[in-house]
Amino acid sequence: MNTHEHSTIASTKNGFAMLFTVLVISIIMSLAIGIANVTFKQNLLSSIAKDSLVAFYAADAGVECGLYYDFTVGLFPEDLPAASAPELLACGNNTFSKVADMSYTNYIVYRENITDANKPCRNLVFDKTDATINLIQSRGYSVCSNTPRQVERALEVRY
């Protein structure tokens, strides 16, 4: 075997080793990218689930506040003109202001006063427009700023 034949066989083996190495690296990279993609999606889903839970609890706290003022204190009797409804409601450390341009007789809307738009908040509606049903609706938001990541949950209590 001459030197030329020996170098041709060696370069073929080196070429195969290079091809095999590139193939193995490609497979490992594909697996790594797939795992990273699944991890990213799981992280996004868990973040949305957390935001949903925050919004739900905000709505739940709003309903409890509304029930307290309507059912226990009796601030919202039948045929209550919007002008006669309280301007502010205090719930825990939070206050709600009446939204005059959205309120009318037997339908009073309150919006939580917020200082940080990146924190959860809620809106309350006292609806007694149907003589047979009293309705309190609370909409909770994961963050008060209107962003694509904002999650809204609503709860209604009818009695």
N, C-alpha and C positions, 0 to 999 in steps of 0.2 A: 504494500500500500504506500503510495507516495504521499508527500506532504500536502499536495493539493486536495486529494481525496479525503485525507484526515481532517483538514480544516473545513471542508464542505460539510462533513458529518457533524463536526463540533458546532458549526454555526447553525445548522438545522436544529440540533438539540438546544442551543441557546435561544433560538427563535421560539421553539415550543415552550420552553420554560418561561419566557417573557409573556407569551400568549396565555399560558396557564395562570401566571401571576395576575395579569390584568383581569382575567375571568373571575378568579377568586376574590379580588378586590372589588370588582363590580357587584358580585353577589353580596358581599359583606356590606357595601355601601347601600344597596337596595334594602337590605334588612334594617339597617340603621335608620334610613329615611322613613321606612314604613313604621317602625317603632316610634320614632319622633312624631310622626303624623298622628298616630293613635293617641300618644301622650298629650299632644296639643289639643286634640278634640275632647279628650276626657277632662282636661283642665278647663276648657271652655264650658263644657256641660256642667261641671261642678260649680263653676262661678255663676252660671245662670240659675242653677238650683238654689244657691245661697241667696242671690238677689231676689228670687221668687219668694223665698221664705221670709226675708226681711220685709218685702212688700205685704205679704199676708199678715204678718204680725202687726204692721202699721195699720192695716185695715181693721184688724181685730180690736186693737186698742181704740180706734176711732168709733167702732160700733159700741164698745163698752161705755165710752164717754157719752155718746148720744143717748144710749139707754138710761144712763144715770140722769141726764138733764131732762129727758122727756118722761120717763116712767117714774123715777124716784122723786125728782125735784118738781116736775110738772111745769116746766117753763114753756112748753109748746102745746097749748090747748087747741081744740078745734077752732076753726075760723080765726086764726091769729093773723092779722095783717103783717106783712113783712116789716113795716115801719115800727111795729110794736115788739118785734123779736129783739132779744139782747144783741148788742153790737159785738160783744166778746164772750167767748166761753173759755174757761180755764180747765185744762185736763192735765193733772200732774204738773210737770214743769212747762207745759206747752199751752199756748193760747191760740184760739181760732177767731178769725174776724168774719163777720157777715159779709157776703158778696151781694151788695144791694142790687146791682143790675141783673143778677140771675135769680133773685128771690121775689116772690109774690105771695099773696094770701095762701096759707096752708102749704107753702113750698119754700123752705128757707135753706139757703146754701151757705156753708162756712168753709173757709180755707185756712189751713194752719199757717200761722206766722212763723217764718223760718229765718234763721240767720246764716245758715250754711246750706247752699243748694246741693252739696254733695252728700247730705245726710237724708235719711228717710223722712217722708212727710205724708199727710193724709188730707182728704177733703170729706166733709160731712154734708148730708142732705137729710132734712126732716120733711117728709112728704105725707100730708094728710088730705090730699085732694080727693081721695076716695073715702066716702063717709064710713065705710065698713072696715077699712084696713089702715092701720098706722104703719108707716114705712120709715126705717132709718137705713140709709145707705152710706157706706164708708168706702172710699177708694184710697188704698195705700200705695205708695210709690217707693221703690228701692232707693232712689235719689230724686230730689226735687227738680234738678235741672233736666230740661227736655233734651235728652241725648238718645242715640240709638240703643244704648245699654240700659235705659230706664225700663224697669219692669213694673207693671201695674196689676194689682189684685183688688177685687171689689167684693164686699160682703153686704148682704141685705138682711135686715130683720123685719119681719112682718108680724104684727100682732093686733 
